[in-house]
Amino acid sequence: MKKICIILTIAAVMTAAASCGGGSESDAALPDGAQNQNQAEAGAEGPGEAATEKILPDVPDDKDYNGYEFTILANSTAYNPYWYSKDIYVEEETGDAIQDAVYYRNRAIEEKYNIKIKGVFTGSQFNDARKSIISADNSYDMFTVPLQGATAQLAQEGLLMDLKKTPYIDLDKPWWDQRANEQLSIGYKVMFTISDLLIIDKDALFIFLFNKDVIQEQGLEDPYALVKAGTWTIDKMWDMAKDMPRDVDGDGVMDDKDAYRLLTASHTIHGNIVSSGHFVITKDELDMPVLNIKHPMIHASYEKWQEINTDKTNSWIANDPKWNGKYPDIWIYQLEVLSEKRGLWLYAGMDRVTTLRTFDFNFGILPNPKFDESQKDYYNHVHAWCTTSVSIPITAEPERTGMVLEALTAESYYTLRPAYYEVSLKTKFMRDDESGEMLDLIFNTRCYDLGHVYNWGGVFDMFMTLPVSKNPEFVSAYEKILPKIESDMQKAIDQFLEHE
């Protein structure tokens, strides 16, 4: 228990992020049907600030579950070598701040309730979860499986509990992500959400990384100053890197050996579009999904980003099919390109920051740029395929599961959260103080788009394939799948209403 207490003081507490838009955007400027979150977390401190007093979860302290095995279904490396669960279960302490925080968090709750926390890791999350629920074999107490494909489908089929109605869970507490609670709900039900129990959602937050040496050598404007001034826009980002493209090896062909303005991937354009502050799926006054793909700002944002991404002289898309099999790990190679001053900007997940720790060059971190200077706030997208969320199967015992989940999540607020944010991201991985300020801004402006989460009619797949397609025209692409989007959405709405 002594070590648990030590972990509790590991660093200043990092908060659950405030609203998408940083709390200054008016309702009228938010995506159609979306509600502002300005009062979502009144009284909570900022990501790098310490709590003035410890907030305790409203759970009993005298429950004894006689060694019950509390089992959590999570991602294995078979799902993806980057996007597997590192935040659920650790066998023993290792000296790593994050792993030890997970270990001692679990031990604290195990001791409190006389339980044993067990992680079951799989690459077939949806099938394993659904099979267990349908057969009522009670294999799992909780799921932390991917938002897109697994969690969303389970929710749509009515196989998950409403966390708002689960005993002991208080979604208003600061260890629950208030933006996720609102943006991921349907019909005011919260069947899954994001919390400090996990770090994978933080790793799945897509950001701009840049080579500081290139900025200095080319005498470019300070991007940190641009962000603070509110003038960090798509056009500014693109114009700053206008002198980057060059045929490094002199073979007359722009390929993976040359230098580019932007290093990116085809599956990231949805996040770029969300940075305009407009979502593909919004919600109406009854908190039900509304298709927003025809919004002029979605179209305008797409046009800007698609022009950038399809400019093969200036942008290098890592998962373009022409690079298939050329490198053992194309994502590591992309980091090498950035480190070798052959790229100024890299749009990628926060998880890349961890990998960059082994690279010897000066990098910085920035939010997604605004559409233009008239946009008040920054918006930063959490990738629904990469991240997991918290959910409970309808077959679980509600009181025990709610109690343990709330206790685990509250403990994470004081252990895993600072270990990830303050000790690792801000201290071990960052190369300058300004990046810490950018991290606070980025985490305070995280967003979730239901269009990405549910992928109705393949709308996210459309965005993912357009940057490498032969016909990247936006209107014709979405009109082709519009009937399927609308049909899938209506089917989902009917299912949600059926499971009232």
PyMOL commands that set and color helices and strands:
alter all, ss='L'
color gray80, all
select helices_A, chain A and resi 2-8+27-29+97-113+125-135+147-156+163-165+178-183+200-203+212-217+223-229+234-240+266-274+296-309+321-323+330-339+351-356+398-414+416-429+433-443+450-454+456-468+474-498
alter helices_A, ss='H'
color red, helices_A
select strands_A, chain A and resi 68-75+115-122+142-144+206-211+260-264+281-283+289-291+315-317+343-349+363-366+380-381+446-447
alter strands_A, ss='S'
color yellow, strands_A
deselect
rebuild
show_as cartoon
